[in-house]
Amino acid sequence: INNTSAVENVNIHISKLGNILTIKSDAAIMHLYLVDVSGKVLVNDRLASVDTTSITLPASGVFVLFLETSQGYIARKVIHN
């Protein structure tokens, strides 16, 4: 997990505890997608412009987390063992 980064002037912090992924952003998160390496969408959540949210990760694997924020789109690779 890439813990802290700035993309499109958005600071994002992603943390993982067990199979819970917590995402914090300084921009409003409006939509969240979690996609596996085959391209299957596992999570597709529309959010009420929140700055913090959590999701439960499925079984172990490599995933891509896509966030639509008020400042643009962000993608991060997530590895869950």
N, C-alpha and C positions, 0 to 999 in steps of 0.2 A: 504494500500500500504506500502510495506517495502521500505522506501525511500533510504537508502544507505546501501550497503552491499558489501562484497568481496567474490566472488566465483571464484575458479580457478585463483586467483590473479587479478580479474577484478573488478574494482569499478564501480558501477552502481547507477544512481540516477533516480528515477521515480517520476514524479509529475503529478497531475491531476487538471485541471481547467475546470469545467463544464464537458463536455463529451470528452475533448481532453486530451489524455495521452501523455506526453513527456518523452522520454527515452534518457538519456545521459550516455555514457560509455567511459572509458579510453582505451578500446579496440575497434577495428572496428566491427561494427554490420553488418553482412552479410545477415542474414535472420531473419525474425520476424514472429511469429505465435501468434494469439489470439484464444483461445479455450474456449468454454463454458463448464459448468459442465457435459453436456451430451456427451462431446467429439467432438462436431461439430466444425470444423475449421471455424472461422468467418473472420479472416484476415490471409493472406498468402502472405507476401511481401518479395521479394528478393531485397536487397539493394546494393548500390555501395560502400560497405565498409565505411559507415558513422559512426560518433561518436555521432550524435544526430539525432533523428527522432521523429515524432509525428504520432499518429493514432487517429481516431475518434471512441470512444466506442459506441457499439450498446446500445439498451435499458438496463435498470437497470439489474443487475445480478452479479454473481460471475464468474470470468474468470481466466484462467491461461495464462500468457504471457511467451512464450518461445523465447529466443534469441539465435541465433548462432553467436558467436563472433570469432575473430581471436585467442582467447585464450581458447575457449571451449563453452559449452552450459550452459545457465542460465534459471531458471524457477522462476516465481514470481506470487503469487496470487494477483488478482486485484478485489476489490469490488467497484461496481458502483451503487450508490443509485439513 
